[in-house]
Amino acid sequence: MGALLPQFPYRSINVTVPIIALAALSQATSEIGLIATVSTTFHHPYNLARQIGTLDHASGGRTGWNAVTSSVGEENFGETLPSPEERYERAAEFIEIVNALYDANERDAALRKGSGAIGIDPAKFHRIDYCGKHFSVAGPLNVPPLPQRRPVQFQAGQSEAGVTVGARYTSSTTLTTSWAFATSPIQLLSNDAAAWLCKTI
């Protein structure tokens, strides 16, 4: 890692932009997952979907992203920090949009030809036309379908609102075998996920 990343003179700034650092790391590794932490308060879901999607291609399907709502840093974006409730509400929309963008494009929308060139079928890239309280995103995502369809998602909040967001967007079929979104005992998360499933049936 030291050979890939520059050494900064001050310990307090020895932090790199995760997605760029992971792109470099993806070319020097082959069997580890690459997870970037992203603030849903200070990023936009369309740009994030493109960045993480591109990294998933570069890494051969080894990418994940950790959604955080941030409690500091608003002074760098010219904004007032929203309340915790509003930040998690925004996070829910953010994750929903990212997932929708990844799911909308058909798996064979982009295929490599025998010549090595990549053929694109525009008819298989689909809009999502999402309009919510915090975001409006038309789509489609202009990144070919990802190797793993959706990168693995993590969410680190430990509050009730954080656990609820995690439970809402995780798969009930993998809760017992995956720690994605696990921010509290797995049984609690399973109960929350079951509640969301009941609402959607």
N, C-alpha and C positions, 0 to 999 in steps of 0.2 A: 504493500500500500504506500509506503514511504517513497518508493521510486516513482510512483504515479502522480502523487500530489505534492504541490510545493509546500515548503516549510515556512510559516509566517514568523516574523520576529516576536510577536506578542501572543502569548498563550490564549488570551481572550478572543482573538480573531482567527484562531486556527480551526475555522469551520468553513467548509466549502458548500457550494450549491449542490444539494444531494443528487439531483437528476444528472447534472453534468459529471459529477464524480463517479456515479454509478455507470454512466455510459463508458467512461474510461475503464472502470473495473470489469465491465462485461466482456471486454476484449482480452483481459488477462486471466479470466476464470472460465469455468465451464460447468460447475456442479453446485454452485451456491445461489440462493435466492437473493435478489437485489431489491431492497425496500426503501423507498423514499418517503420521508415525512412531509406532508403538504398541508398548509393552512387553508381550510375552506372559507375562512373569513377574509383572507387577503389574496386569494386566487380566483380565477374564473374556471368553471368546469369544462368549457370547450377547449381552452388552451391546455388544461391539465390532461384531458383525455388524449390530446394529440401528443403531448410530451411523454406521458407514460406509455401510450401505445407505440410510439417510435422506439422507446427504450425496450419494450417487450420484443419487438422485432430484432433490435440490435443484439439482445441477449439470448435470443432463441427461446423465448417464452419463460423467462426466469424472474419476471418483474412483479413487484407488489407495491402498494402505496398505503401509507398510514395517515388517515384523516384526523387532523387536530383542529380545534376551533380557535386556538390562540387566546391568551389573556393579556398580552402586551404587544407593542409594536405599531399601534395605530398611528403614532406620530410620524411614521415613515410613509404613510399612505394618504395623509391629509384627511383622515376620517376620525369619527368618534367611535370608540369601542362599543359595539352593541352589548346588550345584556346577555348573560349566559343563555337564557331561554331563546333569544333571537339568534344567537350564534349557532345553537344546535338546530334550530328551525332551518337556518340557512344551510347548515351541513347536510341535513336530510335532503333538501332539494339538490344540493351539489352532487351528492352520491347518486341520487336517482337519475340525474341528467347524464352523468358519466356512464352509468350502467346502460342507460337507454341508447346512448351513442354507440357503445360497443356492440349492443345486441341488434341494432337496426340493420347494419350491413350484412348481406348474405355471405356465407362462408366462402363461396367461390366467386366473389366479386372481383378478386384479383388473383390470377393464376400465372405461375411461371411457365413459359413455353419451352419446347425442346431446344430452341435456340439460346435460351437463357434470358430472353426478354420477358418482361411482365406484361400480361394482357389485362386490361381493365374493362369491365362491363359497367358503364355508368348506371344502367337500369337496376343494378343490384346494390347501389348505394342509396339508402333511404333516409328521408327526413324524419325528425321526431316531433317537430312543432310543439315544443314544451313551452308553456307560459305559466309561470308561478309568481309568487310574491316577490322573490329575490332575483330570479333569472328568467330570461326569455331566450331560448335557443332553438333555432330552426333545424340545424343539421343539413345534410348528413355530415358525418365525420369523414374528413378527407385523408384517412389513414386506412390502408388495407386491413381486412379482418386480422385480429391478433392470433398468434400461435396458440394461446391458451384461452381465446375468446374474451375473457375478462381477467385482468391481473388480480392477484389475491389482494383482498382489502382487509385493512386493520383499522381499529378505532380505539384510542387509548383512554377515553374518558371514563371516570369512575363514578360520576354522579348519576342520579336516576335518569336524567335526560340523556347522558352519554350512553348508558347501558341500553336505553330504549332505542336510540339511533342504531347502535350496533346490532341489536336483536332484529330490528326491522329489515336490515339489509344483508343478513347472513342467511345461509341455506340450512334449513332444519336437518337435512340429510347428512350434513358434515359436522354438526356441532359436537358429536362425541369423538370425532377423530381429528378435529382441527382446532387450533387455538386462535384462529382469525376472529377478531372482534371480542375475544375473551378478556373482559376487564373486571370480572368478578367470578365467584364460583360458577362452574359450568351449569349447574342445575338452575341457578337464578336466570342465567342467560337463556337456557332452554325454555323456561317458563315464559319469559318475555317474547321469545320467538314464536312460541305456540300461540300466544295471544294475538300476534300480528297475523299469523296464518289463519286463525279463526275469522279475523276481520276481512280477509280477502277471499274466503270461500263462499 
